[in-house]
Amino acid sequence: MSMGKGSIIPIVLIAAVIIAITYAAIIQLGSGKLEKRDFQSEVITPSYGCDATNQQRDSNGWVIYRNNTDKFLIKYPSSWLTAKPISCWISILNTQPLYKKGQREPSYFEGYKTINMFRVHLTSQNPQQFFSDLGTPNGVNSDLYDSKSIESIEFKGLPTKRIKRTTSGKGWSSESIAILNGNNIYEITIIPYGGSKDEEIKSILDTIEFLD
C-alpha cells in the first residue's frame, strides 16, 4: 500500500523544528549561568496564507486563537506566551524562557510547559489509514515515536490516540496527541511527556473546538 510518505515529510520536519526551538533541552538552573531576555508574546494576524488571529478574549479573559484556514480554535490563559508562528500553527508556553550566555536557542527549567497544535496536511493519503498507522512501524517517520506507548484516549468523541514522541540523542521526549476529525487529522504536541494529565494543560485542551 502506498502512503505517499514523501509528501508529508516537510510537515514532520516543521514539527521537529518547533519542538527544538520551544524546548531545546531541559536544563537544571545550576548547570550553568542562565539569563532572562525579553520574550515578547506574539500578536497573530492573518498572513502568509494563514487566516488566524489571537486578538480576542473570552469572558474569563483567556486568549482565543482562531484558525479559519485549518478550522480549529483553542483558548489559553493570558499569562501564557504565544511564540512566533511557523506555518499555520499555534505554539504557546507557560513561562519566560532562559538562555545561556551567548546562546540563541532557549533553555528551560523544571516546570516548563508548551503546547503546539496544527493540522496535518495530506495530499493523496487516506486519512483513516494514515491515522491508524501513525506512531506504528508502518507509519511516517516511525522512528520519532515509541510505538509501545500508543494508547487510545477520549477526546470530544473523536478517534484519538496518545503517543510518546522521542528525539534521538536529545535526552528528552514529548507527547503527541493525534485526532481524527472526519477527513482531517490534527496533532497536538505537549512538553513534557505526560503533560496532558496536568490540570492546567487539560483545561486548555478542553477549550479546543473544530470549526467545520
C-alpha positions as CSV (number, residue, x, y, z in Angstrom):
1,M,0.0,0.0,0.0
2,S,1.4,3.4,-1.0
3,M,1.2,6.1,1.7
4,G,2.9,8.9,-0.2
5,K,5.3,9.4,2.7
6,G,7.5,11.9,1.0
7,S,4.7,14.5,0.6
8,I,4.2,14.9,4.4
9,I,7.9,14.9,5.4
10,P,8.0,18.7,5.4
11,I,5.2,18.8,8.0
12,V,7.1,16.4,10.2
13,L,10.3,18.4,9.8
14,I,8.5,21.6,10.8
15,A,7.2,19.8,13.9
16,A,10.8,18.9,14.8
17,V,11.9,22.5,14.3
18,I,9.1,23.9,16.5
19,I,9.8,21.4,19.3
20,A,13.5,22.1,19.1
21,I,13.0,25.8,19.3
22,T,10.4,25.8,22.0
23,Y,12.1,23.1,24.2
24,A,15.8,22.6,23.2
25,A,16.6,20.6,26.3
26,I,15.5,20.7,30.0
27,I,18.5,22.2,31.8
28,Q,18.7,22.5,35.6
29,L,19.3,26.0,36.8
30,G,22.5,25.0,38.5
31,S,24.1,23.6,35.3
32,G,25.3,26.9,34.0
33,K,24.6,30.6,34.2
34,L,21.2,31.4,32.7
35,E,19.8,34.8,31.9
36,K,16.3,36.1,31.1
37,R,15.7,38.0,27.9
38,D,12.6,40.0,27.0
39,F,10.4,37.4,25.2
40,Q,7.6,39.3,23.6
41,S,4.3,37.3,23.2
42,E,3.2,37.4,19.6
43,V,0.1,39.1,18.3
44,I,-1.1,36.8,15.5
45,T,-2.9,38.3,12.4
46,P,-3.8,36.7,9.1
47,S,-0.6,36.4,7.0
48,Y,1.3,34.1,4.6
49,G,-1.8,32.3,3.6
50,C,-2.9,31.5,7.1
51,D,-6.2,33.2,8.3
52,A,-5.5,33.0,12.1
53,T,-5.8,35.5,14.9
54,N,-5.3,35.7,18.7
55,Q,-6.7,39.2,19.4
56,Q,-9.9,38.3,21.1
57,R,-10.6,37.3,24.7
58,D,-13.4,35.3,26.2
59,S,-15.5,36.2,29.3
60,N,-12.7,34.8,31.6
61,G,-10.0,36.8,29.9
62,W,-8.5,33.9,28.1
63,V,-6.9,34.4,24.7
64,I,-8.9,33.0,21.8
65,Y,-6.8,31.6,19.0
66,R,-9.0,31.1,15.9
67,N,-7.6,29.4,12.8
68,N,-10.0,29.7,9.9
69,T,-7.6,28.1,7.5
70,D,-7.2,24.8,9.3
71,K,-10.6,25.0,11.1
72,F,-9.8,24.9,14.8
73,L,-10.0,27.1,17.9
74,I,-8.1,26.9,21.2
75,K,-8.2,29.2,24.2
76,Y,-5.4,29.7,26.8
77,P,-4.7,31.9,29.8
78,S,-3.5,35.4,29.0
79,S,-0.4,34.7,31.3
80,W,0.8,32.1,28.7
81,L,3.1,33.4,25.9
82,T,2.5,33.0,22.2
83,A,5.5,32.0,20.2
84,K,6.1,33.4,16.7
85,P,4.1,31.2,14.4
86,I,5.7,28.8,11.9
87,S,3.4,28.0,9.1
88,C,-0.3,27.8,10.2
89,W,0.5,26.6,13.8
90,I,-0.2,27.8,17.3
91,S,2.6,27.4,19.8
92,I,2.2,28.6,23.4
93,L,4.3,28.3,26.5
94,N,3.7,29.0,30.2
95,T,6.8,30.9,31.2
96,Q,9.6,33.2,30.1
97,P,12.5,31.1,28.6
98,L,16.0,31.3,30.0
99,Y,19.2,31.5,27.9
100,K,22.8,30.6,28.5
101,K,25.1,33.4,27.8
102,G,25.8,33.6,24.0
103,Q,23.1,31.0,23.3
104,R,20.5,31.8,20.7
105,E,18.1,28.9,21.5
106,P,16.4,28.9,24.8
107,S,16.9,26.5,27.7
108,Y,14.2,25.7,30.2
109,F,13.9,24.8,33.8
110,E,11.7,22.2,35.5
111,G,8.0,23.2,35.3
112,Y,8.2,24.5,31.8
113,K,5.1,23.6,29.6
114,T,4.4,24.1,26.0
115,I,1.5,23.2,23.6
116,N,1.7,23.1,19.8
117,M,-1.3,22.4,17.6
118,F,-1.6,22.0,13.9
119,R,-3.5,20.2,11.1
120,V,-1.6,17.5,9.2
121,H,-1.9,18.4,5.5
122,L,-2.3,15.2,3.4
123,T,-2.4,15.0,-0.3
124,S,-3.4,11.6,-1.7
125,Q,-3.1,9.6,1.5
126,N,-6.2,8.0,3.0
127,P,-6.8,9.9,6.3
128,Q,-8.1,6.9,8.2
129,Q,-5.2,4.7,7.2
130,F,-2.7,7.5,7.9
131,F,-4.2,7.9,11.4
132,S,-4.2,4.2,12.0
133,D,-0.5,3.9,11.1
134,L,0.7,7.0,12.9
135,G,3.2,6.1,15.6
136,T,3.5,2.4,14.4
137,P,6.4,0.9,12.5
138,N,4.2,1.3,9.3
139,G,3.7,5.0,9.9
140,V,5.5,8.0,8.6
141,N,8.7,8.8,10.5
142,S,8.1,5.9,12.8
143,D,11.5,6.4,14.4
144,L,10.2,9.6,16.1
145,Y,7.5,7.7,18.1
146,D,7.5,5.0,20.7
147,S,5.1,2.5,19.2
148,K,4.8,0.7,22.6
149,S,3.4,3.8,24.2
150,I,0.3,4.2,21.9
151,E,-3.0,4.4,23.7
152,S,-6.5,5.3,22.7
153,I,-7.9,8.2,24.8
154,E,-11.2,10.0,24.9
155,F,-11.4,13.4,23.3
156,K,-14.7,15.0,22.3
157,G,-16.0,11.7,21.0
158,L,-13.4,11.6,18.2
159,P,-10.9,8.8,17.4
160,T,-7.8,9.9,19.4
161,K,-4.5,8.4,20.4
162,R,-1.6,9.5,22.6
163,I,2.0,8.6,21.7
164,K,5.3,9.2,23.3
165,R,7.5,11.2,20.8
166,T,11.2,10.9,21.2
167,T,14.1,12.9,19.8
168,S,17.1,10.6,19.5
169,G,20.2,11.8,21.3
170,K,18.5,14.8,22.9
171,G,17.6,13.1,26.2
172,W,14.0,14.4,26.3
173,S,10.7,13.4,25.0
174,S,7.3,15.0,24.3
175,E,3.8,13.8,24.0
176,S,1.8,13.6,20.7
177,I,-2.0,13.5,20.6
178,A,-3.4,12.7,17.2
179,I,-7.1,13.4,16.5
180,L,-9.1,12.1,13.5
181,N,-12.0,14.6,12.8
182,G,-13.7,13.3,9.6
183,N,-11.1,13.5,6.9
184,N,-8.8,15.8,8.9
185,I,-6.0,14.9,11.2
186,Y,-4.9,17.2,13.9
187,E,-1.8,16.8,16.0
188,I,-1.0,18.3,19.4
189,T,2.5,18.1,20.8
190,I,3.0,18.7,24.5
191,I,6.1,19.1,26.5
192,P,6.8,17.5,28.9
193,Y,5.7,13.9,28.1
194,G,2.6,13.2,30.2
195,G,1.7,16.9,30.2
196,S,-1.9,16.1,29.0
197,K,-2.6,14.9,32.6
198,D,-1.5,18.2,34.0
199,E,-4.6,20.1,35.2
200,E,-3.6,23.4,33.6
201,I,-2.9,21.8,30.3
202,K,-6.1,19.7,30.5
203,S,-8.1,22.9,31.0
204,I,-6.6,24.4,27.8
205,L,-7.2,21.2,25.8
206,D,-10.8,21.2,26.9
207,T,-11.3,24.5,25.0
208,I,-10.5,23.1,21.6
209,E,-13.2,23.4,19.0
210,F,-13.2,22.3,15.4
211,L,-14.8,24.8,13.0
212,D,-16.2,22.5,10.3
